[in-house]
Amino acid sequence: MFKDVLIRHVAVSAVWSLLSFQTADAQDLTMHSRLPSIEVERFLPVHTEAMNPGPFEPQRRRTGVSQPFFIVGCDAYSLTWIERNRERLRELQAFGLVVEAADARAYHQLAALAEGLIIRPVAGDLIAQHLGIVRYPALITADGISP
């Protein structure tokens, strides 16, 4: 059990540092476009108390993120959103945080729809608190948060 808690902590810490909630310098952001391969089943199920799927109004504000990312779940609303926004997410080189996945089957269904986009399961409570968001799916860029 301690090992699983440690693995989750390391994964969340890695994602948090990857997000780098500070203004991007002239650093090479291409290093952020690849996340290491992991056994996602070790991080499932994943549940986030602070967010639920549903529509919300776009927020135009400086978020401080250096790499665009998106937040999704394995619900029908998120699956439709990923299909509609897949090409834009690719163009932005955005990676995804899956904040709600009941099991590996649901996660892999989402991964199949993502068609090569990098997605990883992570509890999103701290991210939701930091960004002040309660709904997903959401795209977070340096300039704002959009549905």
N, C-alpha and C positions, 0 to 999 in steps of 0.2 A: 504494500500500500504506500509506504514512504516513497518508493521508487516512482510510482505513478504520479504522486503529488509533485515530486521533484521534476519529473519530465514535463508536466503541465506548466510548472513555474518557469522552467527554462524556455519552453515554447512561447509563453506569454511575454516573457522578458525579451526574447528575440524579436517577436513581432513589434513590441513597443519600441525597441531601439530602432528597428527597421523603419517605423513610421516617422521617427525623428521629429517630434512635435516642436520643431524650431524652424525658423526661416532657412531655406536652403542657401548655402553658400555657392561658390563656383565649383562645388564638388561634382564628380562624375556620377550622375544619377543612374547611369546604366548599371552600376553594381547593385542597385536596389531592384532591378527588374527580374532578378532570378532569386527564388527562395530555394533552400535545400530540399531535397526529396525527403519525405517523412512517411512513416506508417500511420496514416490518418486514423485508422481504427483504434489506435492507442489513445486518441484524444476524443473519442466519441463514447457516449452521446455528449453533445455540447448544448448548454442552455444559457440564455441571457435573460435575467429578470428585468433589466432596465429598458428593454426595447421590445416592440411588437411589430408585426408586419402591418403596413397600411400607408395610405397617402399622407403627404405633408406638403407644406409650402416651401419652396426653395429659400435658402438662406444665403444671401450674398454677403460674405464677410471673410476676412483673412483667417484661415484656420491654422496656418503655421506648418502644414504638412509639406514635406519635400517630394513626396511621391504620391500620385493619385491612387486611391484605393476605393473599393466599394464594399458595402456591408450587405449581406443577403442571408436568407434562411432557406430551408428546404420546403417552404410552404408554396402553395400555388401562385400567390401574388409575386413572390420572388422568382419563381421559375419563369413566369411570363416576362418579368422585368429583364432577366438575364438574356432571354431570347431577343427581346426588342433592342437591347443596348450592347450586345456582344461586340459588334464592329467598333462602336465608339470606344468601348473599354480597351479593345486591342490597340486602337490608334493612340490612346493615352498611355499605353503600357501600364494600365492599372492592374493591381492584384486584388484578390478578394478575400474578405474575412467572412467565414460562415459562422454566424453567431447562434444558429439554431439548427440542430440536426439530431433527430431521435436515434438514428442508427446508420450503419455503413451503407445500407441499401439506399436510403434517402440521400445521403451525401454523394454517392456515386451517380445517382440520377441527376443531381445538380451538376456534378463535374462533367457528365456527358453533354449536358446542354451548354456548358461553358466552353466546350470545344477548344481546349488548349489554354484557356486563361488560367493563370495561377490562382488557386483558391486553397485556403487552409482553415480548419476549424479552430475557433478561439472564442472563449466566453467574452462577450463584448461589454460587460458592465462598466469597466474602467474607461473604456473608449467612449461609451455613451455619456458617462459622467463628464469626462474631459471636454467633449464636443457639445454637450448639451442637447443631445438628440434622443428621441424616444421612439422613432419609427424607422423602419427599413422596408424595402431596399433603399440604399442611399449611395450616391457617388460623392466622395470627399476629395476636393482638389484644394490647391492653395487659395483659391478665390471664393470657395463656398461649399455648400452642401445641397445637393439636388436630388430629387426623387427619380 
